[in-house]
Amino acid sequence: MKKSLLIIQALLCIGFLYAQDPEIILSIDPVSADIGELITITVKSNVQGELEIDNLPSSFVQGYDVMSGMEQEMDYNTGKVITYYYISQTGAIGKKGKYTIGPAFVKKGNKTYPSNTIVVNIGEKTEVSTANVTADQLKEPAFGTIQTNKTSIYEGEAIVVFAKIYSHFEPTHLEGYRSYEIPGTIDKKELGNVNRIIVDREYFKNMQFYTFDYDKNVIFPSGTGQFKISPYSMKLNQNRKGYQFKSNYAIITIKPLPNDPPSDFIGAVGNFTIEQEIEQIDLNQGDVFKILIRIIGSGNLQNITEPSPTLPKGFIIYGDPEVKEDYIYNSHGTEGQISYKYNIQVNKSGVTKLPPTTVSFFDPKKEKYVTVATATSEIKVKEDKNYIASIEDEEVQELNAEDFMRKSEVVEDDSSFFGSVGFWTGVSTPILASFLFLFLAKKREESADEIEQKGIVKKKSKQVATSMVSLESQISGANDNEFYSQVEKSLKTALEVKIPAGESMSKKEFFSKLSQKVKEETINKAKNIFEKCDQFRYGFPSDEGSKQAILEELKTVLEELKE
């Protein structure tokens, strides 16, 4: 079905600039939303003409928010400035499903130029809870509440939190916004286009208000217990007049996961499945083949640990797996998949069935651990006598070396056995063995803790490194909120490495504990970065220079944290 969205006539009035190639770009934000949740469809073009968008769902309802304009970009390959014109329209889709929207077509004369297509996932409408509103607040010019999709969650489970503002006057803009906070170190991701405010009319408590949602995030809180989401504050303006207010707070309860999780629990909380692929099933003995394991689903996918393939005797894993992440953040948490590609060497010939690989996750809806498994696979390995001979040679060499180490000279002695070297050896050996056993047991326990901690540090370091690459590419971008939020997230993640995992604490307690392990000068630099991020996000405008400067400050702190 082809459904016309908008027609561009006067808007795209210049046509081709410097005879550049025609370019039509379709974008949709967000690409994952709930039923009735607003999305923004934008078409960007350097071609004049009439615009149509194909494959808009029949349940799509256009909103009233329309934006249009022009922007210029430098083509660094040619040194020419290209002028683009854009137009965007809000709307909502009324039915759950997966929709391929587009392409958009711009018709100029007898020619039609198509754009790309976009896949949009629409899920069930998220129910939200609102904090109690007092009679006095209803009389104020404006007030705010904190809304969440859940009031009680399990550790590791995602929760959607956002600010909802009610006003008796029609607002034109806001300033000085200070966001809500949840105590402890948290993983927080923005949902939707935070830079666009869409005001609506709504009845609440039998009164009509101007309302809008703001600062919507999906959050993965750490720790367990009852937590208070601190109020946000802002100044809401109508042209030159403004009203300052602070919102209500909200309470959430974070429940611990049940004790004694399965041995194959990968830290996943949500709903997941597992798939396995083998790239080659006909092999020669000694060959290395690849096993691909995918974890698919929604929840805290970004925080899972890698699964362990179940392999029979004679199969050896070489090195760490190649990891590929493909997921998005939405009201369900993190949705998508992570793929792990393992290199496996096979030393056993014949037809072998690879047993299913299993992983366990915690399902918050069922409130229990669930185990899923891959299908059984079969591979055929051709015997290689040369490979067997080389393995046997290695074993013989190892055995000869052991025999050589065990050789000792036997000296016959007619003296009494009591008090001899043999006697004391026999008496002391059990005692020494006992001490050695206790020592090794203690070392194993310490090693397990060290391995777990190293795993956490490795994961967080990887997250920071990935984030820094992304920040470099965002310096010239227009989304300041996303850039400074990611700076804050990167710095928090780097600082968390210094604090034991699993602890929940306020920001004051966090910096207090941090001071025991990090220089005061470094902590002050980190606090300064957090303050600047807040200023640029909610107060002062920024440019590429200020973004580059704060990124350099972040790099300095990260280097100091490694010392």
C-alpha positions in Angstrom: 0.0 0.0 0.0 1.3 3.5 -0.9 0.2 6.2 1.5 1.1 9.9 0.9 2.5 11.5 4.0 3.5 15.0 2.8 4.0 16.9 -0.4 7.1 19.0 -0.7 6.8 21.8 -3.2 8.2 25.1 -2.0 10.4 23.4 0.5 12.6 21.6 -2.0 12.9 24.6 -4.4 16.6 24.7 -5.4 17.1 21.2 -6.8 20.7 20.1 -7.4 23.6 22.0 -5.9 26.9 21.6 -7.7 25.3 18.8 -9.7 25.6 16.3 -6.8 24.0 12.9 -7.1 20.3 12.7 -6.0 20.1 11.5 -2.4 16.9 10.6 -0.5 17.3 9.5 3.2 14.5 8.1 5.3 14.9 7.9 9.1 12.5 7.0 11.9 13.0 7.6 15.6 12.6 5.5 17.6 12.6 2.2 15.6 11.2 0.3 18.5 8.1 1.7 20.2 4.9 0.7 21.9 1.3 0.8 20.5 0.3 4.5 20.4 3.8 5.8 21.2 4.8 8.7 19.0 7.5 8.1 16.4 9.1 10.7 14.1 9.4 10.0 10.4 12.0 12.3 8.6 12.9 12.6 5.0 16.0 14.4 4.0 16.6 15.2 0.3 18.7 17.3 -2.1 16.0 16.9 -4.8 13.0 19.1 -5.4 9.6 17.5 -6.1 6.6 15.7 -4.6 7.1 13.3 -1.7 5.4 10.0 -0.9 6.2 7.3 1.6 5.4 3.7 0.7 4.2 1.0 3.1 2.9 3.1 6.0 0.7 0.8 8.1 -3.1 1.3 7.9 -3.1 1.8 11.7 -0.6 4.8 11.4 -2.2 8.0 12.7 -0.5 11.3 11.8 0.3 13.6 14.7 0.2 17.4 14.6 3.9 18.0 15.0 5.5 18.9 11.7 9.0 20.3 11.3 10.9 21.4 8.2 14.1 23.2 7.3 17.4 23.1 5.6 21.0 22.3 6.6 24.3 22.4 4.9 27.1 19.8 5.1 30.6 19.7 3.8 31.6 16.9 1.5 35.2 16.4 2.6 36.0 14.3 -0.5 35.1 17.1 -3.0 35.3 20.2 -0.7 31.8 21.2 -1.8 29.0 22.3 0.4 25.8 20.3 -0.1 22.4 21.8 0.9 19.8 19.3 2.2 16.2 20.0 2.9 14.3 18.0 5.5 10.7 17.5 6.7 9.5 15.4 9.6 6.1 14.3 10.8 5.1 12.6 14.1 2.6 9.8 14.3 1.8 6.6 16.0 1.0 3.0 15.0 -2.0 1.4 16.6 -1.2 -2.3 16.2 1.5 -4.5 17.4 3.8 -5.9 14.8 7.0 -5.6 12.8 6.7 -3.1 9.9 9.0 -2.3 7.0 8.3 1.4 6.2 9.4 3.0 3.0 11.0 3.6 0.6 10.2 7.3 0.4 9.9 8.6 -3.2 10.6 12.1 -4.4 9.2 12.7 -7.9 10.9 15.4 -10.0 9.5 15.8 -13.5 9.5 12.3 -15.2 12.0 10.8 -12.7 11.3 9.3 -9.3 14.1 8.8 -6.7 13.7 6.2 -3.9 15.1 6.2 -0.4 16.1 3.4 1.9 13.6 1.4 4.0 13.3 1.2 7.8 12.1 -1.7 10.0 10.0 -0.6 13.0 9.0 -2.9 15.9 5.8 -2.0 17.7 5.2 -3.8 21.0 2.4 -4.0 23.5 1.5 -0.7 25.2 3.6 -0.2 28.4 1.4 0.4 31.4 2.8 3.1 33.7 2.3 4.0 37.4 2.1 7.6 38.6 3.2 8.8 42.1 0.4 10.3 44.2 -0.5 13.9 43.4 -1.8 16.1 46.2 -4.7 18.6 46.0 -2.2 21.5 46.5 -0.2 20.4 43.5 -3.3 20.4 41.3 -3.7 24.1 42.1 -0.1 25.0 41.2 0.6 26.5 37.7 2.6 23.4 36.9 3.8 20.2 38.6 5.6 17.0 37.7 5.5 13.3 38.5 7.9 10.4 38.0 6.3 7.6 36.0 7.6 4.0 35.8 6.3 0.9 34.1 6.9 -1.2 37.2 7.1 -0.5 41.0 8.8 -3.8 41.8 11.5 -5.6 39.8 14.2 -8.3 40.1 17.9 -7.5 40.2 19.1 -7.2 36.6 15.6 -6.5 35.3 14.9 -3.3 33.2 12.6 -0.5 34.3 11.3 2.4 32.3 11.4 5.8 34.1 10.4 9.2 32.7 9.3 12.6 33.8 5.7 13.7 33.1 4.8 17.4 33.4 1.3 18.8 33.9 0.7 22.5 33.3 -2.3 24.9 33.4 -0.6 27.1 30.8 0.7 26.2 27.4 4.5 25.8 27.8 6.9 27.1 25.1 10.2 25.9 26.5 12.0 24.7 29.7 15.3 25.4 31.3 17.5 24.4 34.2 16.3 20.8 34.1 17.9 18.5 36.8 17.2 14.9 36.2 15.9 12.3 38.7 18.4 9.8 40.1 18.4 6.3 41.5 21.0 5.6 44.3 23.9 3.4 43.3 25.6 2.8 40.1 23.2 2.2 37.2 23.1 1.4 33.5 20.8 4.1 31.9 19.8 4.4 28.3 17.7 7.1 26.6 14.5 6.2 24.8 13.1 8.1 22.0 14.1 11.6 20.8 14.9 13.5 24.0 15.4 16.8 22.2 11.8 17.0 21.0 9.0 17.9 23.3 5.4 17.2 22.1 2.7 18.9 24.2 -0.7 17.4 24.4 -4.0 18.1 26.2 -5.1 15.6 28.8 -7.7 15.2 31.5 -6.2 14.3 34.9 -8.1 14.2 38.2 -11.1 15.7 36.3 -9.1 18.7 35.2 -7.6 19.5 31.8 -3.9 20.1 31.6 -1.2 20.7 29.0 1.1 17.6 29.4 4.3 16.2 27.9 6.8 13.4 28.7 10.5 14.1 29.1 13.8 12.4 30.0 12.5 8.9 29.2 15.1 6.2 30.0 15.3 2.4 30.4 17.3 1.7 33.5 19.0 -1.4 34.9 19.5 -0.6 38.6 22.1 -2.3 40.7 21.7 -3.7 44.2 18.6 -4.9 46.0 16.2 -3.4 48.4 13.8 -0.4 48.4 15.1 2.6 46.4 13.9 6.2 46.2 14.0 7.8 42.8 14.9 11.4 43.7 12.7 14.3 42.3 13.7 16.2 39.1 13.4 20.0 38.9 13.0 22.5 36.1 11.7 25.9 35.2 8.7 25.7 32.8 8.3 28.8 30.6 5.6 30.4 28.6 7.5 32.8 26.5 9.2 35.2 29.1 7.3 34.0 32.1 8.4 30.9 33.9 7.5 28.7 36.9 10.1 26.8 38.9 9.0 23.5 40.5 10.3 20.1 41.8 8.5 16.9 41.1 7.3 14.1 43.4 9.7 11.2 44.2 9.0 7.6 43.4 9.8 4.3 45.2 10.9 1.1 43.5 11.7 -2.3 45.1 14.5 -4.4 43.7 14.2 -8.1 44.7 17.2 -10.4 44.8 17.3 -13.4 42.4 16.6 -16.8 44.0 19.5 -18.6 45.5 21.3 -21.6 43.9 21.1 -20.6 40.2 21.9 -23.3 37.6 25.5 -23.8 36.8 24.9 -22.6 33.2 23.2 -19.3 34.4 24.7 -16.5 32.3 23.4 -13.6 34.3 20.5 -13.0 31.9 17.2 -11.7 33.3 14.3 -11.5 30.8 13.2 -13.9 28.1 15.8 -15.6 25.9 16.4 -18.4 23.4 19.6 -20.0 22.1 20.7 -21.1 18.7 23.8 -23.0 17.4 25.4 -23.3 14.0 28.3 -25.3 12.9 30.1 -23.9 9.8 31.6 -27.2 8.7 30.5 -30.8 9.4 32.9 -32.8 7.2 36.4 -32.5 8.8 39.8 -34.2 9.0 41.2 -35.2 12.3 43.1 -32.2 13.7 41.1 -29.6 11.8 39.8 -26.5 13.5 36.1 -25.6 12.9 33.8 -22.9 14.1 30.7 -23.1 16.3 28.4 -20.1 16.4 26.1 -19.7 19.4 23.5 -16.9 19.5 21.6 -15.7 22.5 18.4 -14.0 21.4 15.8 -12.2 23.4 15.0 -9.1 25.5 16.0 -8.1 29.1 19.5 -7.3 30.2 21.1 -8.8 27.1 24.0 -6.3 27.2 25.1 -7.7 30.6 25.2 -11.4 30.0 28.3 -13.6 30.3 29.4 -15.8 27.4 27.9 -19.3 27.3 30.2 -22.4 27.4 29.7 -24.9 24.5 29.0 -28.4 25.6 31.7 -30.6 23.9 32.6 -34.3 24.0 36.0 -35.6 24.8 38.5 -34.9 22.1 37.3 -31.4 21.3 39.3 -28.4 22.4 38.3 -24.7 22.5 41.1 -22.4 21.2 41.2 -18.8 22.5 38.3 -16.4 23.3 35.2 -16.3 21.1 34.6 -13.6 18.5 31.6 -11.6 19.8 29.1 -9.7 17.7 26.4 -7.6 19.3 23.2 -6.6 17.6 20.6 -5.1 19.9 18.6 -2.0 20.7 17.3 -0.4 23.8 13.5 -0.2 24.3 10.8 -0.4 26.9 11.6 -4.2 27.3 15.3 -3.4 28.2 17.8 -4.6 25.6 16.3 -6.5 22.7 18.2 -8.3 19.9 21.0 -10.9 19.9 24.7 -11.5 20.8 26.7 -14.0 18.8 29.7 -15.9 20.0 31.9 -17.7 17.5 34.3 -20.3 18.9 37.3 -22.0 17.3 37.2 -25.8 18.1 39.9 -28.3 17.3 38.8 -31.9 16.8 41.2 -34.7 17.8 38.7 -37.6 17.6 37.8 -39.4 14.3 34.4 -40.8 13.3 30.8 -39.6 13.4 30.3 -37.7 16.6 27.1 -36.1 18.0 27.7 -32.8 19.7 25.4 -32.6 22.7 23.1 -29.6 23.1 24.6 -26.4 24.6 22.4 -25.1 27.4 22.1 -21.7 29.1 19.8 -20.6 31.9 18.2 -17.3 32.5 15.8 -15.9 35.1 12.3 -15.1 33.8 10.8 -12.3 36.0 7.2 -13.1 34.8 7.5 -16.8 35.8 9.7 -15.9 38.7 12.0 -18.8 38.2 15.1 -19.9 36.3 14.5 -21.3 32.9 16.9 -23.5 30.9 17.0 -23.5 27.0 19.1 -25.7 24.8 20.4 -25.9 21.2 19.6 -28.8 19.0 21.9 -31.8 18.8 24.5 -31.6 16.0 26.4 -34.2 14.1 29.9 -34.0 12.5 32.0 -36.4 10.5 35.7 -36.5 11.1 38.0 -38.5 8.8 40.9 -40.3 10.4 44.3 -38.9 9.7 47.1 -41.4 10.5 49.8 -38.7 10.2 48.0 -36.6 12.8 47.7 -39.6 15.2 51.4 -40.4 14.8 52.3 -36.8 15.7 50.1 -36.9 18.8 51.6 -40.2 19.9 55.1 -38.8 19.4 54.3 -35.9 21.7 52.8 -38.2 24.3 56.0 -40.4 24.2 58.2 -37.4 24.6 56.2 -36.2 27.6 56.3 -39.7 29.1 60.1 -40.0 28.7 60.5 -36.7 30.3 58.4 -37.8 33.3 60.4 -41.0 33.6 63.6 -39.1 33.5 62.4 -36.9 36.3 61.4 -39.8 38.4 64.7 -41.7 38.2 66.7 -41.8 41.5 69.7 -43.7 42.6 69.0 -46.6 45.1 71.6 -46.9 47.8 71.6 -50.1 49.9 72.3 -49.6 53.6 72.5 -52.3 56.3 71.9 -49.7 59.1 68.6 -49.6 61.0 65.6 -48.2 59.2 64.5 -46.2 62.3 65.9 -42.7 62.1 66.9 -43.2 58.4 66.0 -40.8 55.6 63.4 -43.3 54.4 61.8 -43.3 57.9 61.5 -39.5 58.1 60.4 -39.3 54.6 57.5 -41.7 55.3 56.5 -39.8 58.5 56.7 -36.3 57.0 55.1 -36.9 53.6 51.5 -37.2 54.9 51.9 -34.1 57.0 53.3 -32.1 54.2 50.6 -33.4 51.9 47.9 -32.2 54.3 49.4 -28.7 54.4 49.8 -28.7 50.6 46.2 -29.7 50.2 44.9 -26.9 52.4 47.2 -24.4 50.7 46.0 -25.4 47.2 42.4 -25.3 48.3 42.8 -21.8 49.6 44.6 -20.7 46.4 41.7 -22.2 44.3 39.2 -20.2 46.2 41.2 -17.0 45.8 41.7 -17.8 42.1 38.0 -18.2 41.6 37.4 -14.7 43.1 40.2 -13.2 41.1 38.9 -14.7 37.9 35.4 -13.4 38.6 36.7 -9.9 39.4 39.0 -9.9 36.3 36.0 -10.9 34.2 34.0 -7.9 35.5 37.0 -5.5 34.9 37.5 -6.9 31.4 33.8 -6.4 30.5 33.6 -2.9 31.8 36.9 -2.0 30.1 35.5 -3.3 26.8 32.4 -1.2 27.3 34.4 2.0 28.0 36.7 1.3 24.9 33.6 0.8 22.7 32.0 3.9 24.1 35.1 6.1 23.4 35.1 5.1 19.8 31.4 6.1 19.5 32.1 9.4 21.2 34.8 10.4 18.7 32.2 10.0 15.9 29.6 12.0 17.8 31.7 15.2 18.2 30.3 16.7 15.0 26.8 15.4 15.6 23.7 17.5 16.6 22.5 15.3 19.5 24.2 17.0 22.4 22.1 15.1 25.0 23.2 11.7 23.7 26.9 12.8 23.6 27.1 14.1 27.1 25.0 11.3 28.5 27.5 8.8 26.9 30.4 10.7 28.4 28.8 10.4 31.9 28.1 6.7 31.3 31.7 6.0 30.2 33.1 7.7 33.2 30.7 6.0 35.6 31.7 2.6 34.1 35.4 3.3 34.4 35.0 4.4 38.1 32.9 1.3 38.9 35.9 -0.9 38.2 37.4 0.5 41.4 34.4 -0.4 43.6 33.5 -4.1 44.5 30.6 -5.4 42.4 27.1 -5.7 43.8 27.3 -2.8 46.3 24.5 -0.3 46.3 25.2 3.2 47.6 24.4 6.8 47.2 26.6 9.1 45.1 28.2 10.5 48.3 29.0 7.0 49.5 30.3 6.1 46.1 32.9 8.9 45.9 33.8 8.3 49.6 34.7 4.6 48.8 36.4 5.7 45.6 38.7 8.1 47.5 40.3 5.1 49.2 41.5 3.8 45.9 41.8 6.8 43.6 43.8 10.0 43.9 41.8 13.0 45.1 43.0 15.0 42.1 41.5 12.4 39.7 38.2 12.3 41.7 37.9 16.1 41.4 38.5 15.9 37.6 35.8 13.3 37.4 33.3 15.4 39.4 34.2 18.4 37.1 33.3 16.3 34.0 29.9 15.3 35.5 29.2 19.0 36.3 30.1 20.1 32.8 27.9 17.4 31.2 24.9 18.6 33.2 25.6 22.2 32.2 25.8 21.4 28.5 22.8 19.1 28.6 20.4 21.3 30.4 21.9 24.8 30.4 24.7 26.3 28.2 24.8 25.5 24.5 27.9 23.6 23.2 29.8 23.2 20.0 32.5 20.9 18.6 35.2 22.7 20.5 33.5 22.1 23.9 32.8 18.5 23.0 36.4 17.9 22.0 37.6 19.5 25.2 35.5 17.4 27.5 36.5 14.3 25.6 40.1 15.1 26.2 39.4 15.6 29.9 37.7 12.2 29.9 40.7 10.5 28.3 43.0 12.1 30.9 40.9 10.7 33.8 40.7 7.2 32.1 44.5 7.1 31.8 44.9 8.1 35.5 42.5 5.4 36.6 44.8 2.8 34.9 47.7 3.8 37.1 
